[in-house]
Amino acid sequence: MENNLNERGLGTVKLTFFSIGTTLASGVFSMVGDLAASGAYTGATLIGWLVCGLGTLALCLCFYQLGVKRPDLQSGIFAYARDGFGEYIGFNVAWGYLLSAALTPVAFMALLFTTLSKFFPVFGSGSNFVSCLTASIILWLLCLLVARGVKEAVTVNMIAVIAKIIPILVMILAVLFARAFKWSIFIANFWGPDAAGSVLSQVKGTMFTTVWIFIGIEGAVVLSTRAKTTKVAGRAAVWSFLGLLALYMVIDIMGMGIMPHDQLAALATPSMSSLVEYVVGPWGAVLVSVAIILSLIVAMFSYTILVTDSACLPAKQGCFPKFLAQENSNGGPAHAAIVAACIFQFFIILVYVNDSSFQILYTLSTSLIMIPYISSAVFMLVQTAKGVTTKESTGGGAFGIWIISLLGTIYGAWMLYASGWQYILIMALAYTPGAILYFINQKQKGEKMFPKAYDFVVFIIMVVWFIAAVVCLVTGKIAPF
């Protein structure tokens, strides 16, 4: 299975840091307040972490096992869906993942300029004209940098990730040395009053935040064509997840023992800034702000790499129009980088027109990535049922592989259930118009629009789904931005 070795490819360390770079960004600085604001008290939050931890670990292990057993499927995510469920579904997974990835740095932008406004009031709420103009310039420059070569950009990213982890660790140590954590507050926050709602409803409320802070964990898998092997890419996803889960749990549990729940829920975004200021004074808020600014700039860079490859790599495999696959003399995805910049610009304009907040943007990004995640887990389950992943199985044996396949699929179903019908309809507004690009690509390749009968059935379902979403949009029942 290791016969696809690429000696000049990226190794485990660089890909692990890349996954951390795409994942460790805005969520770590806002999750304490966002989880409290969702209505979840400590007990429900811990259950939510358990659900998210097991589910995301199962997804990462699915990526790892597929990397080992199906090294022919490079670029993960869309390649799994295409091989398992056909051309049209594979395209939709690639399209949805691209849009979700493109929304993420725009969400980072909103929080970045909200933070900068504390030092430079001209940035206002983070979505005013000055913020959007500055964000446009930054993202265009990042796209041009990535166009010079992805491998070099990943190396720069690794150095930047190390730099942004340092202030986060200093922040944790500062709170610990201040002995601000109180067991009595932690216990008082545990279940909340009777009016807090059922535990199930509270756990559901944690879903968008817990999924959001792990978006990007699959970054190494998306870049698997640039890895030494697909197994290396899967291993990097697992290692980055375990490290980040430990970090997130420490920060969240720490926060739940510092302030009463209602105060946590009322903290302004980013909540970590106010929390650390409450413990150690104004210098703590400055430290967190510096960490946020550095973290978001690095994450925007990481995601620019991810978005360009999410356009370029599917094009190389015939899933997107071939012009997106063209590279320059440095091996950089030049055309894909320009298209990525245009998508960023489109979303930035929407943010400006609608004055959208950070929370709205990350909720949209989270909802769009659910189908790519679910399709990967279901593909793993199908491969397991066929005996592909259990043949000469490693890492826990055949029983263990069945467990992670089932857990990943169940977690995917949970994400859809917990998101609610409004966001399921909002997905249609983003997914269905992609059919235009699909038709252009199929015509360009000279292939049937719907190679299999169920492809056409899926298309009809999506059209009906889209019409229902438009009706709800017009009547005001859903509001994407």
CORPE-V797629 format. One record per residue. N is the residue number from 1. RES is the residue in one letter. PHI is phi in degrees with one decimal (NA if undefined). Layout:
N:RES:PHI
N:RES:PHI
This chain:
1:M:NA
2:E:-95.0
3:N:-74.4
4:N:-96.4
5:L:-60.5
6:N:-114.4
7:E:-57.0
8:R:-92.7
9:G:-77.7
10:L:-75.2
11:G:-92.7
12:T:-60.6
13:V:-62.7
14:K:-63.9
15:L:-71.6
16:T:-63.5
17:F:-65.5
18:F:-65.8
19:S:-62.1
20:I:-64.2
21:G:-62.7
22:T:-79.7
23:T:-97.9
24:L:-80.4
25:A:-144.6
26:S:-76.0
27:G:-59.3
28:V:-63.1
29:F:-93.5
30:S:-122.3
31:M:-66.3
32:V:-60.1
33:G:-71.5
34:D:-65.5
35:L:-65.9
36:A:-66.9
37:A:-66.5
38:S:-71.5
39:G:99.8
40:A:-86.6
41:Y:-89.4
42:T:-55.6
43:G:-59.4
44:A:-67.3
45:T:-64.0
46:L:-65.1
47:I:-64.9
48:G:-60.3
49:W:-64.4
50:L:-62.9
51:V:-61.0
52:C:-64.3
53:G:-62.1
54:L:-65.2
55:G:-65.6
56:T:-68.8
57:L:-61.5
58:A:-60.8
59:L:-62.5
60:C:-63.4
61:L:-68.8
62:C:-61.8
63:F:-58.8
64:Y:-65.0
65:Q:-64.4
66:L:-67.1
67:G:-63.4
68:V:-75.9
69:K:-88.2
70:R:-127.4
71:P:-66.0
72:D:-73.6
73:L:-97.9
74:Q:-92.4
75:S:77.6
76:G:47.6
77:I:27.7
78:F:-70.0
79:A:-64.9
80:Y:-65.1
81:A:-64.1
82:R:-65.9
83:D:-67.9
84:G:-86.8
85:F:-128.5
86:G:102.9
87:E:-63.3
88:Y:-70.0
89:I:-66.2
90:G:-59.4
91:F:-61.5
92:N:-63.1
93:V:-65.7
94:A:-62.8
95:W:-66.2
96:G:-63.5
97:Y:-65.1
98:L:-59.6
99:L:-66.5
100:S:-62.2
101:A:-64.2
102:A:-72.9
103:L:-71.7
104:T:-61.6
105:P:-65.2
106:V:-69.6
107:A:-64.2
108:F:-58.3
109:M:-58.2
110:A:-60.9
111:L:-73.4
112:L:-58.2
113:F:-79.2
114:T:-64.2
115:T:-69.5
116:L:-63.4
117:S:-64.8
118:K:-68.1
119:F:-102.6
120:F:-130.8
121:P:-54.8
122:V:-60.1
123:F:-81.9
124:G:52.4
125:S:-81.8
126:G:95.3
127:S:-130.7
128:N:-81.3
129:F:-62.5
130:V:-63.2
131:S:-62.4
132:C:-67.4
133:L:-65.3
134:T:-64.0
135:A:-62.4
136:S:-60.3
137:I:-62.9
138:I:-61.5
139:L:-68.5
140:W:-65.2
141:L:-65.1
142:L:-64.0
143:C:-63.4
144:L:-66.7
145:L:-65.9
146:V:-64.5
147:A:-61.6
148:R:-76.8
149:G:149.3
150:V:-73.6
151:K:-60.6
152:E:-64.5
153:A:-64.4
154:V:-64.8
155:T:-64.2
156:V:-61.0
157:N:-60.6
158:M:-60.3
159:I:-63.9
160:A:-66.3
161:V:-63.4
162:I:-58.0
163:A:-64.2
164:K:-84.1
165:I:-72.9
166:I:-57.7
167:P:-65.4
168:I:-67.2
169:L:-66.2
170:V:-61.3
171:M:-61.4
172:I:-63.3
173:L:-62.8
174:A:-61.4
175:V:-68.2
176:L:-64.7
177:F:-67.4
178:A:-76.8
179:R:53.2
180:A:-82.1
181:F:-70.8
182:K:-120.3
183:W:-60.8
184:S:-62.8
185:I:-68.2
186:F:-58.5
187:I:-68.1
188:A:-62.6
189:N:-83.8
190:F:-65.1
191:W:-112.4
192:G:81.6
193:P:-71.6
194:D:-60.0
195:A:-76.4
196:A:-72.1
197:G:97.7
198:S:-66.4
199:V:-61.3
200:L:-60.8
201:S:-65.8
202:Q:-66.9
203:V:-63.1
204:K:-59.3
205:G:-65.8
206:T:-82.0
207:M:-60.0
208:F:-61.5
209:T:-69.1
210:T:-69.2
211:V:-70.9
212:W:-57.4
213:I:-72.5
214:F:-109.3
215:I:-63.0
216:G:109.3
217:I:-63.1
218:E:-86.6
219:G:-53.5
220:A:-64.3
221:V:-70.4
222:V:-61.8
223:L:-92.1
224:S:-61.8
225:T:-67.2
226:R:-99.7
227:A:-88.6
228:K:-60.6
229:T:-147.8
230:T:-67.2
231:K:-63.7
232:V:-59.8
233:A:-63.2
234:G:-64.9
235:R:-62.7
236:A:-62.6
237:A:-62.7
238:V:-66.6
239:W:-63.5
240:S:-65.3
241:F:-62.8
242:L:-61.0
243:G:-64.4
244:L:-71.7
245:L:-59.9
246:A:-60.9
247:L:-64.1
248:Y:-62.2
249:M:-63.3
250:V:-60.4
251:I:-65.9
252:D:-70.0
253:I:-63.4
254:M:-58.0
255:G:-64.5
256:M:-71.1
257:G:-107.3
258:I:-105.7
259:M:-128.2
260:P:-60.4
261:H:-55.0
262:D:-62.3
263:Q:-69.8
264:L:-61.3
265:A:-65.8
266:A:-90.2
267:L:-64.6
268:A:-72.7
269:T:-77.0
270:P:-83.9
271:S:-65.1
272:M:-61.7
273:S:-61.8
274:S:-68.1
275:L:-65.8
276:V:-68.7
277:E:-62.1
278:Y:-61.7
279:V:-85.9
280:V:-115.2
281:G:103.1
282:P:-56.4
283:W:-63.3
284:G:-65.6
285:A:-65.4
286:V:-65.4
287:L:-60.6
288:V:-63.9
289:S:-60.9
290:V:-62.7
291:A:-62.5
292:I:-63.7
293:I:-60.0
294:L:-63.9
295:S:-61.6
296:L:-71.0
297:I:-63.4
298:V:-63.1
299:A:-65.8
300:M:-63.1
301:F:-64.9
302:S:-59.0
303:Y:-72.3
304:T:-63.6
305:I:-61.4
306:L:-64.0
307:V:-67.7
308:T:-63.3
309:D:-70.3
310:S:-70.1
311:A:-95.5
312:C:-75.2
313:L:-65.1
314:P:-61.0
315:A:-65.6
316:K:-63.3
317:Q:-101.4
318:G:81.6
319:C:-86.9
320:F:-117.9
321:P:-53.1
322:K:-66.3
323:F:-63.9
324:L:-72.2
325:A:-86.9
326:Q:-68.4
327:E:-118.3
328:N:-88.9
329:S:-64.9
330:N:-89.4
331:G:79.0
332:G:-85.6
333:P:-76.4
334:A:-60.2
335:H:-66.5
336:A:-64.1
337:A:-65.9
338:I:-67.7
339:V:-63.2
340:A:-59.5
341:A:-61.8
342:C:-66.5
343:I:-65.2
344:F:-55.1
345:Q:-62.5
346:F:-60.0
347:F:-67.0
348:I:-63.0
349:I:-62.3
350:L:-61.3
351:V:-61.4
352:Y:-65.8
353:V:-63.7
354:N:-99.5
355:D:51.9
356:S:-74.8
357:S:-94.3
358:F:-57.2
359:Q:-63.1
360:I:-63.7
361:L:-66.9
362:Y:-74.2
363:T:-66.7
364:L:-64.4
365:S:-60.6
366:T:-63.0
367:S:-65.0
368:L:-71.3
369:I:-85.3
370:M:-61.0
371:I:-63.9
372:P:-57.2
373:Y:-64.8
374:I:-62.2
375:S:-62.3
376:S:-66.0
377:A:-65.9
378:V:-65.8
379:F:-61.4
380:M:-61.1
381:L:-64.0
382:V:-63.8
383:Q:-63.5
384:T:-67.7
385:A:-62.8
386:K:-81.5
387:G:86.5
388:V:-67.6
389:T:-84.7
390:T:-94.4
391:K:-68.3
392:E:49.7
393:S:-65.6
394:T:-127.5
395:G:67.5
396:G:110.7
397:G:78.6
398:A:-61.4
399:F:-62.4
400:G:-62.1
401:I:-68.1
402:W:-61.7
403:I:-61.5
404:I:-67.9
405:S:-63.9
406:L:-69.3
407:L:-62.5
408:G:-61.4
409:T:-68.9
410:I:-63.5
411:Y:-63.7
412:G:-60.6
413:A:-64.2
414:W:-61.2
415:M:-58.7
416:L:-64.0
417:Y:-61.5
418:A:-72.1
419:S:-68.8
420:G:90.2
421:W:-66.3
422:Q:-61.8
423:Y:-76.3
424:I:-65.6
425:L:-70.0
426:I:-60.4
427:M:-54.3
428:A:-62.3
429:L:-64.3
430:A:-94.6
431:Y:-74.7
432:T:-61.8
433:P:-60.7
434:G:-62.7
435:A:-58.3
436:I:-61.3
437:L:-65.5
438:Y:-63.0
439:F:-62.5
440:I:-61.1
441:N:-67.2
442:Q:-64.0
443:K:-65.9
444:Q:-62.2
445:K:-83.2
446:G:72.3
447:E:-110.6
448:K:-60.3
449:M:-62.3
450:F:-130.0
451:P:-57.2
452:K:-122.5
453:A:-58.7
454:Y:-71.4
455:D:-61.4
456:F:-67.5
457:V:-61.6
458:V:-62.3
459:F:-62.0
460:I:-61.7
461:I:-59.4
462:M:-67.9
463:V:-64.7
464:V:-61.9
465:W:-58.0
466:F:-66.4
467:I:-61.2
468:A:-61.5
469:A:-66.7
470:V:-64.0
471:V:-60.3
472:C:-67.3
473:L:-67.4
474:V:-65.4
475:T:-84.5
476:G:82.8
477:K:-76.3
478:I:-129.7
479:A:-144.6
480:P:-57.4
481:F:-113.7
